Amino acid sequence: MDIIKEMLDEGLYIYYSNVDDFYLPNKSWYGTRHMHHNGIICGYDDNDSTISIAAYDINWVFNLIRIPQECFLQGLGASLEEQKYGSMTAYKIRDNTVVEINEKEMLIFLKEYMDSNFEKYPADQEGDVRGIVVHDYLAMYIDKLKDGSIPYDKMDWRALRPVWEHKKCMLDRIKAVEKKNGWGNELSDRYAPVVEKA
């Protein structure tokens, strides 16, 4: 833990991977299921022996969570015992970083997102699925939960998370393009209810 604190004292953040959530209070699988996840260590407090991590909390909301240092080390140790080796990467945000909006690139990715179907991602194959067809796969997943093909105890609501996260990102992009071009907020106002429903 000392080297983590030293890096934080230097103004660095620490991205970690493969720490077992089972041992991390306020995380989604705390005390329930062994799941190896990642997050970002943003700070520490030796007064109450905690670290602050940015990760999905018990409510599946990306948040800043305080975790006892001892629990973090326990989660890390448990992963190592299972030979699930992660990594820790220290990094620093550049001062005065400006991210320019690249509308042409956004349009390319949007077309790629829409050009997604069962022909490109057949249901009888394994692997990642990308684009709008993810919605169809989520509908299939919910149907399987409904008809009992997937037992209730195997249900994993994380599958629905990408929909909401994606909609939030899309709304941010629409707002950014509106602002850059001085278009007002008609498009983002029309899209906002989609995010709420997601």
N, C-alpha and C positions, 0 to 999 in steps of 0.2 A: 504494500500500500504506500510505502514511502516514496517510491519512484513516481507513482501516480500523483501524489501531492506535490512533488517537486515540479513536475511538468505543468500542473495546474497553476502553481505559484509563478511559473514563467509566462503565464498568459496563454497557455495552450489548452485545447480541448482534446479529449481522448475518445476516439471511436473504438469500441470493443465489439467482439463477436463471440458467439458460443458460450454464453454464461447461462446457467440453468435457472429459469424463472421460478422454479419450485421453491427456491430459497429466498426469493426477493419480495418482501412485503410491498404491497400496493401494485404489484405486477399482476397481469391477468391470470397466470397459472400458479400463483403463490399457494403452496401447500396442497395443490390439486393434481397437477400433472407435470411431468418432467419435460420441459420444452426449452431448447437452447436458442436464445435470441441475442440480438445485438442492441446497441444503444450508444449514447454519447455521454461521457462523464463531463459535467460542466463545473463542478465545484465540490468543496468539502467543508465540513464543520467539525472541528475536533472537540468542541464543547459538548455536543451530543453524539459524537462518533458516527456521523453520517456522511454520505456522499450524495450529490444531486446528479441524477441522470435524466436525460431527455429520451423518452421511450413511450411505448403504449402502456397506459396504466390499467388498473383493474376494470375500468369502464370502456376499454378499447379506444381511448382518446389519447392522442400524442400529447404528452404533457411533461412537465418537470416534476420528478418524483424524488423524494428523500428516502434513501435506503441505508440501513445500518451498514457500516463498513464491514463488520464481521460477516453479515449475511452475503454481501457481494463476494467476499473471498470464499465463502462456503459454496456459492453457486459456481464460481470459477473453478474451485477444486473438484466439485462433483463432475463438471464437464471433462476435466483433465483425466479423472479416474476412468471415465468411459472412453478415453482416447478421442474425444471430440476437441481437437485443438483449434482454438480461435486465434485472434490476433488483437493487438492493441496498437493503434496508430495515433500519434500526437500530431495535431495540426493547428494552424493559426489562421484566422480570417484576415485577409489583407485589408489594410487601412484604405479607406476611400474607394473601395471596390464598387464599380458601376457595371451593372449588367444591362447591356443594350438589347432591346427587343429586336429579334430577327423574324419579321413577319413571313418572309419567304420560307424560312426553315419551319416555322409553325405550320404553314399551309402544307408543306411536304409531309410532316408528321400526321397532320389531320387527315390527309388523303390516305396515308398508310393505315391509319386507325380505322377508317371507314371501309377500306378494302380488306376485309377480314370475314371469313365464312367457314363453313364446315368442310369445304373442299381443301382449304389451306390448312385447317386444323381438324382433321377427322376424329370423330369420337372414339374410334377403335385404336388410336395411337396414343402413346404417352408423350409428355413433354409440356413445355410452356405454351399457353394460348395467349395471343395478343390481339387487341383491337376490339371492335364492337361485338364480335361473336362471343366475347366473355359473358355478355348479358344472357345469351342463349344458354350457355353452359351453366350459369347460375340458376336459370329457370329450371333446367334439367335437374340440378342438384336439389332444389327445393321440392320438385315433384317426387324425387326419390325419397326425400325425408317424409313427405306427405304419405306416400304409399307404403312406407316401411322398408323399402329396398335398402336404405341406409338406416341402421338402428339408431334410435334416439340418443343413446349414450355416446355415439360416434359423431354426433352433430358438432359442427365447428363453425361458429358464426363469423370467424375470421374470413371466410370465403366472401362474405358480403362487404367486407371492409374496402376492398379496392374500388367498388362502385362509388362510395361516398368520397373517398380520397380523390378519385379521378374527377368527379364532378366539381369538387372544390378547386382543383388545379385549373380546370377548364374555365371556371368563373373568373379566377385570377387572371388568366390569359386574356379573356374577353375584355375585362376592365382595363388591362394594360394597353391593349390595342386601341380601345376607345379613347383613353387618355392621350396616347401618343398622337392620334389623328384628330383629336378634338371633336369626336362624334357624339358627345353626350353619353347618356347611360341607358339608352333604349334597349340595346341587345342584352346587356348584363341584367337589367330589370326583368326581361323576359326569361332569362336563364336561371335567375335566382330561385324560383319555385322548384326547379328540377333538383337543385342542390338540397333544398329543404326536404323534398320528398325522398331523396336518396338517403 
